[in-house]
Amino acid sequence: MSMNFEKYARSGQAFVKKVAAELGGEKDISAAGGILRATLHVLRDQSTAEESVQFISQLPMFIKAIYIDGWKVSGKKAKVRHLDDFVEEVHKQCRAAGHDDFTSQEGCYLAIHAVFRVIKEFVSEGEIEDLRRTLPEELKPLLDH
Protein backbone atom coordinates (compact mmCIF):
# COMPACT_ATOMS: atom_id res chain seq x y z
CA MET A 1 0.00 0.00 0.00
CA SER A 2 1.57 3.27 -1.06
CA MET A 3 1.30 6.40 1.04
CA ASN A 4 -0.21 9.34 -0.84
CA PHE A 5 1.09 12.25 1.20
CA GLU A 6 -0.17 14.81 -1.30
CA LYS A 7 -3.70 13.48 -0.88
CA TYR A 8 -3.35 13.63 2.92
CA ALA A 9 -2.06 17.19 2.68
CA ARG A 10 -4.91 18.25 0.38
CA SER A 11 -7.61 16.74 2.60
CA GLY A 12 -6.06 18.31 5.71
CA GLN A 13 -5.80 21.68 4.00
CA ALA A 14 -9.41 21.42 2.80
CA PHE A 15 -10.48 20.74 6.40
CA VAL A 16 -8.63 23.80 7.71
CA LYS A 17 -10.04 25.92 4.87
CA LYS A 18 -13.54 24.86 5.93
CA VAL A 19 -12.75 25.99 9.47
CA ALA A 20 -11.47 29.31 8.07
CA ALA A 21 -14.68 29.72 6.06
CA GLU A 22 -16.77 29.00 9.16
CA LEU A 23 -14.77 31.68 10.96
CA GLY A 24 -15.54 34.11 8.13
CA GLY A 25 -11.92 34.51 7.06
CA GLU A 26 -11.33 32.10 4.21
CA LYS A 27 -7.86 33.53 3.66
CA ASP A 28 -6.68 33.26 7.28
CA ILE A 29 -5.61 29.63 7.28
CA SER A 30 -3.07 30.19 10.06
CA ALA A 31 -5.69 31.47 12.52
CA ALA A 32 -8.04 28.64 11.55
CA GLY A 33 -5.28 26.10 12.12
CA GLY A 34 -4.50 27.63 15.50
CA ILE A 35 -8.07 27.48 16.79
CA LEU A 36 -8.47 23.97 15.35
CA ARG A 37 -5.33 22.74 17.12
CA ALA A 38 -6.21 24.36 20.44
CA THR A 39 -9.80 23.07 20.35
CA LEU A 40 -8.73 19.54 19.49
CA HIS A 41 -6.10 19.47 22.22
CA VAL A 42 -8.42 20.72 24.94
CA LEU A 43 -11.13 18.30 23.77
CA ARG A 44 -8.60 15.46 23.71
CA ASP A 45 -7.68 16.09 27.32
CA GLN A 46 -11.33 15.72 28.35
CA SER A 47 -11.79 12.33 26.76
CA THR A 48 -10.44 8.85 27.31
CA ALA A 49 -7.70 7.51 25.04
CA GLU A 50 -10.07 4.86 23.70
CA GLU A 51 -12.76 7.40 22.84
CA SER A 52 -10.18 9.72 21.31
CA VAL A 53 -8.96 7.01 18.96
CA GLN A 54 -12.52 6.18 17.89
CA PHE A 55 -13.33 9.87 17.42
CA ILE A 56 -10.31 10.71 15.26
CA SER A 57 -10.64 7.59 13.11
CA GLN A 58 -13.07 9.47 10.85
CA LEU A 59 -10.95 12.62 10.50
CA PRO A 60 -8.49 13.32 7.66
CA MET A 61 -4.97 11.96 8.32
CA PHE A 62 -3.34 15.36 8.91
CA ILE A 63 -6.11 16.39 11.32
CA LYS A 64 -5.47 13.16 13.24
CA ALA A 65 -1.81 14.20 13.41
CA ILE A 66 -2.78 17.59 14.85
CA TYR A 67 -4.96 15.84 17.44
CA ILE A 68 -2.23 13.52 18.66
CA ASP A 69 0.66 16.00 18.44
CA GLY A 70 2.15 16.23 21.93
CA TRP A 71 -0.37 13.80 23.41
CA LYS A 72 0.71 12.16 26.63
CA VAL A 73 -1.79 9.33 26.81
CA SER A 74 -0.75 8.12 30.25
CA GLY A 75 -0.11 11.55 31.72
CA LYS A 76 -2.30 13.22 34.32
CA LYS A 77 -4.64 15.70 32.65
CA ALA A 78 -6.48 18.57 34.22
CA LYS A 79 -10.13 17.93 33.50
CA VAL A 80 -12.23 20.91 32.51
CA ARG A 81 -15.71 20.75 33.98
CA HIS A 82 -17.19 24.13 33.01
CA LEU A 83 -17.80 25.66 29.60
CA ASP A 84 -16.08 28.94 30.50
CA ASP A 85 -13.00 26.99 31.60
CA PHE A 86 -12.94 25.05 28.31
CA VAL A 87 -13.14 28.31 26.35
CA GLU A 88 -10.42 29.88 28.51
CA GLU A 89 -8.15 26.87 28.02
CA VAL A 90 -8.59 27.06 24.23
CA HIS A 91 -7.92 30.80 24.35
CA LYS A 92 -4.80 30.21 26.48
CA GLN A 93 -3.46 27.64 24.01
CA CYS A 94 -4.13 30.00 21.09
CA ARG A 95 -2.24 32.82 22.84
CA ALA A 96 0.67 30.48 23.63
CA ALA A 97 0.88 29.53 19.94
CA GLY A 98 0.78 33.18 18.83
CA HIS A 99 -2.82 33.15 17.62
CA ASP A 100 -4.51 35.66 19.88
CA ASP A 101 -7.24 36.68 17.47
CA PHE A 102 -10.03 36.87 20.02
CA THR A 103 -11.13 40.14 21.54
CA SER A 104 -13.50 38.40 23.91
CA GLN A 105 -14.34 35.05 25.41
CA GLU A 106 -17.50 35.12 23.29
CA GLY A 107 -15.37 35.35 20.13
CA CYS A 108 -13.38 32.32 21.21
CA TYR A 109 -16.59 30.45 22.02
CA LEU A 110 -17.95 31.15 18.53
CA ALA A 111 -14.67 29.99 16.97
CA ILE A 112 -14.82 26.73 18.93
CA HIS A 113 -18.32 26.15 17.58
CA ALA A 114 -17.02 26.78 14.05
CA VAL A 115 -14.46 24.00 14.58
CA PHE A 116 -17.14 21.61 15.83
CA ARG A 117 -19.43 22.40 12.86
CA VAL A 118 -16.66 21.27 10.51
CA ILE A 119 -15.81 18.23 12.63
CA LYS A 120 -19.45 17.15 12.40
CA GLU A 121 -19.14 17.09 8.59
CA PHE A 122 -16.54 14.31 8.95
CA VAL A 123 -17.50 12.42 12.10
CA SER A 124 -20.68 10.36 12.24
CA GLU A 125 -23.50 11.38 14.53
CA GLY A 126 -23.09 8.10 16.42
CA GLU A 127 -19.46 8.87 17.20
CA ILE A 128 -20.36 12.44 18.19
CA GLU A 129 -22.90 10.96 20.62
CA ASP A 130 -20.29 8.57 22.01
CA LEU A 131 -17.95 11.51 22.58
CA ARG A 132 -20.77 13.52 24.14
CA ARG A 133 -21.33 10.78 26.71
CA THR A 134 -17.71 11.07 27.89
CA LEU A 135 -17.90 14.83 28.50
CA PRO A 136 -19.03 16.58 31.67
CA GLU A 137 -22.63 17.82 31.43
CA GLU A 138 -21.68 21.48 31.03
CA LEU A 139 -19.41 20.75 28.03
CA LYS A 140 -21.99 18.79 26.03
CA PRO A 141 -23.43 21.94 24.38
CA LEU A 142 -20.13 22.29 22.50
CA LEU A 143 -21.28 19.45 20.27
CA ASP A 144 -24.76 20.86 19.65
CA HIS A 145 -23.99 23.20 16.74
N, C-alpha and C positions, 0 to 999 in steps of 0.2 A: 504494500500500500504506500503510495507516494504522498508526501506532505505537500500540500498546495498553500504555501505561506502567503502568496499574493491573494488568494481567495479569502484566507483568514483575515488578512489585513483589510481587504475591501469590506467584508461583512462587519468587522469591528468598527471601521471608520463610518460605515452607514449607520450603525447603531448610535455612535456618538453624534453624528449629524442629526439624527432624529431627536436626540436629547436637546441639541442646540436649537432646533426648530421649535420644540416645545417650550424652550426658554425665551423664544422670540428673537434669538440672535443667531440665525443660521450660519453666519460667518465666524462666530466666536467659538470655534471648536475647542480651544484650550480651556475656556471657562466651563464648557459643557463637560469636558473630560475631568476637570477638577471636581465638579459637583457630583458627577457619576462615581468617581473613585471614592470620595468621602462618604457618600450615601451607602455604597456597597460595603465599605469597611465597617461603618457603624452598624449596619444591618447584620453583617456577618458576625459581629461580636455579640449579638443578641440571640443568635441561633445556635443550635447544636451542630457539630461537625457533620453528622449524618444528614441532617436536614439541609445544611449548606450545600453538600455535594449533590443531593437530589435537586435542589433549587437551581444551581448553576448548570446542571446537565443540559438544559434547554437553551442556554445563552450562547452567543457566538464565541468561538475559541478565544479571541483576544479579550473579550469581556470577562470570560472565566479567569484569564490571567490577571486582569486587574483585581478581581475579587480575591484571589488567593495571594497576591503580592504582599509579602510581609506577614502572612498568617502564621500565628503560633497556635496550632491546634490544641496542644496540651497546656498552654499557658493560662494563667488566671486572668479572666476578663472582667472588667467592671460592667455590670449589667445596668442598662438604662431602663428605668421603669416608667418615666414620665415623658410625654411628647415634647415638652419644652426642653428637657434634658437631651433628647435625641437630636432635636434641631440645633441646640447649642454645641453638641459634640460634632455634628457635621460642619457647622460654621467654624469651629475651632480647627478641624482638620483642613478645611479649605484655606484658612488664614495661614496655617503652618506650611502649606504647599504653595503659598503665594497667590492664591485665588480668592481674594477678599472682595468679591463683587457685590456683596449684600449690604444694603444700607440699613436693613432691619431684620429682626428675627422672622417677621412675616415674609420677607423676600426669600429668605433661606427656606422657609417652610414651603412656599410655592415652588421653588426649584426642586426640592425633594419630591414633591408630587409629580413634577414633570418627569423626573427620572423613573418613578414608579409607573407612570402611564406608558412609557416606552418599554419598560420591563414586561408589562402585561401584554404587550404585542408578541412577545417571544415565549413567555412562560405560560403554561396551561393554567386554566382556572383551578383545576384540582390541586396543582402544585402550589399555587398562590394560597389556597385554603389550608394546605398542610403547613405552609410557612406561617400563616396567620395564627394557627393553633399554638405555635411555639412562642409567640410574642406575648408580652404582658398586655393586659386589657387596654391600657391607655395608648399603646402603640399600634393597635390593630387598625385605626382609621388611616394610617399611612397607606394601607393597601386598598383603600376604598375607591380611589380616583383612577 
